[in-house]
Amino acid sequence: MPLVTIKGIEGVFSSEEKQKAIRAVHDAMVAVEGKNMEDVTWVIFEEVKSGDWSIGGAPLTAADVKRIQAGG
């Protein structure tokens, strides 16, 4: 059965935002797979500790992501 994993940095997204992302990804997968796969499509939101994620070799923290989200 389909399993999609979303990874994000801990402390960036609220519970509501994570649930919204899970629902949107689930719905997108079902749109591709077909309605009969809806009940067996899994989506997991995994969080990585702030600072344990890097881009270009530089650690990325929750504060960095929030600054980017704010347009800074």
N, C-alpha and C positions, 0 to 999 in steps of 0.2 A: 504494500500500500504506500502511497506517496507520503513522504516525510520531508518537510521544509524546515530548516533551521535558520532563524534570524539571530544574528549576534549584535550586541550593542554594549556600550560601556556603562557599567553600573553607575547609577545616580543621574543619568541623562534623561531617561524617560520615566514618566509617572506610570502607575499601574494602568490608568485609563488609556494612556498613549500606547502602551504595550499591547493592551487588548484590542485597540483600534488597528494597530499594525497586524496583529495575528488575524483578525477578521478579514482585513483587506487582502492579505496574502492568501488566506484560505479561499476567499471568494474568487480571486484571480485564478488559482489552481483549478477550482471546480469549473470555471468558465472554459478552461482548456481541456480538462479531463472528461467533463460531462457530469450531469446532475447525479447520476448513479454512484459516483465516487465521493459525494459530499460527506457521507457518514464515516468514511474510512481515510479521509485526508487529514494528516496530522501536521500541526505547525507548532514549533517550539521557539520560545524567545529565550535565548541564553545570554547572560550578562557576564562580561569580562571585567575584572577589577580595574578601576581607574588607574591608569599608568602602565597597565600590562598589555596595552595595545599600542602599536607604533605605526607611523606612516613615514616612509623615507628614513627609517632608522631612529626617528625621534619619538619618544613616548607621547601618547595622547591621553589627556585626562578628561574627566567629566567637565571640568571648568573650561578646558580648551573647546570642547564641543559646544558647550552653552554659548561661549563667545562667538563661535562660528554661526550658530543658529541665530544669534542676535545681529548678525551682519558685520561683526568685527574681525 
